[in-house]
Amino acid sequence: MAIARLHGGPLDGQVLPLDDDSLTRLIVPYSETQIVYERRGALEGTGDSDGPTTAAFHFVEAQDDINPDLDGHDE
């Protein structure tokens, strides 16, 4: 099992277990929408003694507006 490290977007800095380390995109539920992260770079920590295998995923897009302006005012 590997670890996905998320960069950017609303889940910046979070880590998630990654059952399949060959994934190139993660679609993650977030509130009432979904957000998309895309893998960049090679796997890190793939040796026997250098910690867990990790993959960096960077924010690409959200399916819907994740910060709606409900009252119509720019603040």
SERO-38849 format. One record per residue: residue in one letter; z, y, x of N, C-alpha, C in turn; residue number from 1. Coordinates in Angstrom, 3 decimals. Each point is the difference from the previous one (the first is absolute). Example, Ala and Ser with C-alpha at 12.3 -4.5 7.8 and 13.67 -1.06 7.14 Angstrom:
<kolzas>
+------+----------+----------+----------+----------+----------+----------+----------+----------+----------+------+
! resn !      n_z !      n_y !      n_x !     ca_z !     ca_y !     ca_x !      c_z !      c_y !      c_x ! resi !
+------+----------+----------+----------+----------+----------+----------+----------+----------+----------+------+
!    a !    7.800 !   -5.690 !   13.190 !    0.000 !    1.190 !   -0.890 !    0.000 !    1.200 !    0.900 !    1 !
!    s !   -0.720 !    1.050 !   -0.350 !    0.060 !    1.190 !    0.820 !    0.730 !    1.090 !   -0.770 !    2 !
+------+----------+----------+----------+----------+----------+----------+----------+----------+----------+------+
</kolzas>
This chain:
<kolzas>
+------+----------+----------+----------+----------+----------+----------+----------+----------+----------+------+
! resn !      n_z !      n_y !      n_x !     ca_z !     ca_y !     ca_x !      c_z !      c_y !      c_x ! resi !
+------+----------+----------+----------+----------+----------+----------+----------+----------+----------+------+
!    m !    0.000 !   -1.174 !    0.836 !    0.000 !    1.174 !   -0.836 !    0.000 !    1.238 !    0.881 !    1 !
!    a !   -0.729 !    1.013 !   -0.438 !   -0.105 !    1.259 !    0.733 !    0.640 !    1.115 !   -0.829 !    2 !
!    i !    0.063 !    1.181 !    0.592 !    0.549 !    1.173 !   -0.654 !   -1.085 !    1.066 !   -0.061 !    3 !
!    a !   -0.162 !    0.609 !   -1.185 !   -0.914 !    1.127 !   -0.167 !    0.814 !    1.283 !    0.118 !    4 !
!    r !   -0.384 !    0.866 !    0.927 !    0.644 !    1.314 !    0.147 !   -0.914 !    1.025 !   -0.660 !    5 !
!    l !    0.541 !    0.712 !   -1.001 !   -0.807 !    0.931 !   -0.775 !    0.112 !    1.412 !    0.561 !    6 !
!    h !   -1.152 !    0.673 !    0.104 !   -0.081 !    1.356 !    0.556 !   -0.675 !    0.922 !   -1.008 !    7 !
!    g !    0.616 !    1.147 !   -0.252 !   -0.558 !    0.976 !   -0.921 !    0.251 !   -0.373 !   -1.448 !    8 !
!    g !   -0.358 !    0.899 !   -0.887 !    0.173 !   -0.256 !   -1.419 !    1.464 !   -0.070 !   -0.399 !    9 !
!    p !    0.263 !   -0.395 !   -1.231 !    1.377 !    0.004 !   -0.502 !    0.897 !   -1.078 !    0.608 !   10 !
!    l !   -0.566 !   -1.007 !    0.635 !    0.804 !   -1.066 !    0.601 !    0.063 !    0.094 !    1.529 !   11 !
!    d !   -0.258 !    1.177 !    0.525 !    0.009 !    0.206 !    1.446 !    1.305 !   -0.486 !    0.619 !   12 !
!    g !   -0.115 !   -0.803 !    1.047 !    1.165 !   -0.500 !    0.713 !    0.566 !   -1.305 !   -0.539 !   13 !
!    q !   -0.498 !   -0.468 !   -1.118 !    0.493 !   -1.240 !   -0.588 !   -0.620 !   -1.211 !    0.695 !   14 !
!    v !    0.690 !   -1.113 !   -0.047 !   -0.544 !   -1.259 !    0.505 !    0.013 !   -1.026 !   -1.129 !   15 !
!    l !   -1.025 !   -0.834 !   -0.034 !   -0.124 !   -1.037 !   -1.010 !   -0.323 !   -1.322 !    0.673 !   16 !
!    p !    0.498 !   -1.102 !   -0.541 !   -0.406 !   -1.300 !    0.542 !   -1.484 !   -0.221 !   -0.285 !   17 !
!    l !   -0.669 !   -0.595 !    0.952 !   -1.446 !   -0.226 !   -0.109 !   -0.251 !   -1.485 !    0.192 !   18 !
!    d !   -0.210 !   -0.712 !   -1.098 !   -0.210 !   -1.448 !    0.062 !   -1.296 !   -0.369 !    0.714 !   19 !
!    d !   -1.036 !    0.810 !   -0.194 !   -1.310 !   -0.270 !    0.599 !   -0.326 !    1.106 !    0.986 !   20 !
!    d !    0.128 !   -0.271 !    1.309 !   -0.216 !    1.048 !    0.994 !   -1.473 !    0.334 !    0.226 !   21 !
!    s !   -0.897 !   -0.621 !   -0.762 !   -1.420 !    0.345 !    0.122 !   -0.428 !    1.038 !   -1.047 !   22 !
!    l !    0.921 !    0.427 !   -0.873 !   -0.341 !    1.006 !   -1.000 !   -0.405 !    1.315 !    0.654 !   23 !
!    t !   -0.983 !    0.674 !   -0.590 !   -0.421 !    1.297 !    0.509 !    0.348 !    1.128 !   -0.957 !   24 !
!    r !    0.363 !   -0.330 !   -1.253 !    0.391 !    1.001 !   -0.998 !    1.203 !   -0.505 !   -0.789 !   25 !
!    l !    0.884 !    0.911 !   -0.327 !    1.130 !   -0.289 !   -0.872 !   -0.106 !    0.900 !   -1.231 !   26 !
!    i !    0.097 !   -0.580 !   -1.166 !    0.070 !    0.767 !   -1.231 !    1.404 !   -0.226 !   -0.546 !   27 !
!    v !    0.772 !    1.077 !   -0.038 !    1.424 !   -0.093 !   -0.285 !    0.325 !    0.749 !   -1.286 !   28 !
!    p !    0.771 !   -0.598 !   -0.915 !    0.414 !    0.751 !   -1.191 !    0.918 !    1.147 !    0.387 !   29 !
!    y !   -0.177 !    1.131 !   -0.659 !    0.850 !    1.157 !    0.262 !    0.148 !    0.770 !   -1.309 !   30 !
!    s !    1.193 !    0.026 !   -0.526 !    0.283 !    0.637 !   -1.278 !   -0.930 !   -0.581 !   -1.059 !   31 !
!    e !   -0.808 !    0.823 !   -0.626 !   -0.914 !   -0.488 !   -1.036 !   -1.427 !   -0.151 !    0.514 !   32 !
!    t !   -0.194 !    0.003 !    1.288 !   -1.337 !   -0.087 !    0.582 !   -0.002 !   -0.997 !    1.152 !   33 !
!    q !   -1.053 !    0.018 !    0.783 !   -0.089 !   -0.834 !    1.196 !   -0.452 !    0.877 !    1.160 !   34 !
!    i !    0.473 !   -0.336 !    1.191 !   -0.436 !    0.708 !    1.196 !   -0.624 !   -0.995 !    0.967 !   35 !
!    v !   -0.932 !    0.502 !    0.798 !   -0.768 !   -0.857 !    0.898 !    0.283 !    0.398 !    1.444 !   36 !
!    y !    0.289 !   -1.001 !    0.812 !    0.176 !    0.164 !    1.445 !   -1.021 !   -0.883 !    0.700 !   37 !
!    e !   -0.534 !    0.486 !    1.106 !   -1.011 !   -0.736 !    0.766 !    0.503 !   -0.239 !    1.423 !   38 !
!    r !   -0.235 !   -1.191 !    0.496 !    0.467 !   -0.353 !    1.343 !   -0.839 !    0.686 !    1.066 !   39 !
!    r !    0.692 !    0.481 !    1.030 !   -0.667 !    0.599 !    1.156 !    0.581 !   -0.620 !    1.257 !   40 !
!    g !   -0.878 !   -0.404 !    0.886 !    0.444 !   -0.564 !    1.266 !    0.274 !   -1.488 !   -0.076 !   41 !
!    a !    0.330 !   -0.535 !    1.154 !    0.266 !   -1.433 !    0.130 !    1.466 !   -0.297 !   -0.308 !   42 !
!    l !    0.280 !   -1.266 !   -0.205 !    1.380 !   -0.438 !   -0.179 !    0.791 !    0.263 !    1.276 !   43 !
!    e !    1.264 !    0.351 !   -0.145 !    0.883 !    0.218 !    1.142 !    1.130 !   -1.019 !   -0.049 !   44 !
!    g !    0.570 !   -0.293 !    1.141 !    1.128 !   -0.920 !    0.063 !   -0.379 !   -1.428 !   -0.327 !   45 !
!    t !   -1.116 !   -0.463 !    0.542 !   -0.477 !   -1.340 !   -0.331 !    0.527 !   -1.083 !    0.946 !   46 !
!    g !    0.762 !    0.384 !    1.008 !    0.545 !   -0.976 !    0.940 !    1.254 !   -0.687 !   -0.527 !   47 !
!    d !    0.448 !   -0.978 !    0.730 !    1.176 !   -0.757 !   -0.408 !    1.301 !    0.776 !    0.146 !   48 !
!    s !    0.054 !    0.958 !    0.925 !    1.272 !    0.668 !    0.275 !   -0.064 !    1.524 !   -0.150 !   49 !
!    d !   -0.957 !    0.515 !   -0.742 !   -0.106 !    1.462 !   -0.120 !    0.217 !    0.499 !   -1.433 !   50 !
!    g !    0.819 !   -0.697 !   -0.752 !    0.344 !    0.442 !   -1.345 !   -1.000 !   -0.451 !   -1.042 !   51 !
!    p !    0.175 !    0.478 !   -1.222 !   -0.884 !   -0.427 !   -1.081 !   -1.418 !    0.569 !    0.154 !   52 !
!    t !   -0.962 !   -0.727 !   -0.501 !   -1.372 !    0.487 !   -0.017 !   -0.088 !    1.126 !   -1.017 !   53 !
!    t !   -0.599 !    1.123 !    0.394 !   -0.118 !    1.139 !   -0.900 !   -1.447 !    0.473 !   -0.083 !   54 !
!    a !   -0.325 !    0.596 !   -1.150 !   -1.315 !    0.590 !   -0.223 !    0.218 !    1.393 !   -0.585 !   55 !
!    a !   -0.748 !    0.980 !    0.488 !    0.104 !    1.370 !   -0.498 !   -0.983 !    0.199 !   -1.149 !   56 !
!    f !    0.511 !    0.472 !   -1.124 !   -0.827 !    0.314 !   -1.165 !    0.158 !    1.481 !   -0.314 !   57 !
!    h !   -1.142 !    0.686 !   -0.200 !    0.002 !    1.437 !   -0.251 !   -0.460 !    0.296 !   -1.427 !   58 !
!    f !    0.629 !    1.010 !   -0.602 !   -0.283 !    0.384 !   -1.377 !   -1.457 !    0.434 !   -0.149 !   59 !
!    v !   -0.660 !   -0.514 !   -1.060 !   -1.385 !    0.342 !   -0.282 !   -0.103 !    0.821 !   -1.277 !   60 !
!    e !    0.554 !   -0.529 !   -1.098 !   -0.146 !    0.689 !   -1.279 !    1.005 !   -0.528 !   -1.014 !   61 !
!    a !    0.131 !    0.745 !   -1.072 !    0.778 !   -0.432 !   -1.155 !   -0.954 !   -0.128 !   -1.176 !   62 !
!    q !    0.252 !   -0.973 !   -0.858 !   -0.864 !   -0.210 !   -1.156 !    0.052 !    1.218 !   -0.931 !   63 !
!    d !    1.179 !    0.574 !   -0.182 !    0.199 !    1.178 !   -0.836 !    0.746 !    1.050 !    0.801 !   64 !
!    d !    0.143 !    1.187 !   -0.578 !    0.764 !    1.066 !    0.629 !    1.453 !   -0.458 !    0.121 !   65 !
!    i !    0.541 !   -0.012 !    1.221 !    1.377 !   -0.488 !    0.185 !    1.023 !    1.129 !   -0.017 !   66 !
!    n !   -0.469 !    1.235 !   -0.118 !    0.904 !    1.146 !   -0.087 !   -0.551 !    0.969 !   -1.041 !   67 !
!    p !   -0.012 !   -0.409 !   -1.264 !   -0.589 !    0.859 !   -1.027 !    0.816 !    1.267 !   -0.227 !   68 !
!    d !   -0.695 !    1.075 !   -0.319 !    0.641 !    1.272 !   -0.332 !    0.201 !    0.021 !   -1.506 !   69 !
!    l !    1.110 !   -0.550 !   -0.465 !    0.222 !   -0.207 !   -1.425 !    0.174 !    1.286 !   -0.787 !   70 !
!    d !    0.542 !    1.041 !    0.613 !    0.231 !    1.229 !   -0.754 !   -1.121 !    1.022 !    0.137 !   71 !
!    g !   -1.024 !   -0.314 !    0.792 !   -1.140 !    0.899 !    0.133 !    0.207 !    1.155 !    0.949 !   72 !
!    h !    1.087 !    0.019 !    0.735 !    0.285 !    1.094 !    0.938 !   -0.160 !   -0.493 !    1.431 !   73 !
!    d !   -0.552 !    0.858 !    0.829 !   -0.048 !   -0.306 !    1.434 !    1.273 !    0.521 !    0.626 !   74 !
!    e !    0.758 !   -0.884 !    0.595 !    1.267 !    0.426 !    0.612 !   -0.003 !   -0.296 !    1.461 !   75 !
+------+----------+----------+----------+----------+----------+----------+----------+----------+----------+------+
</kolzas>
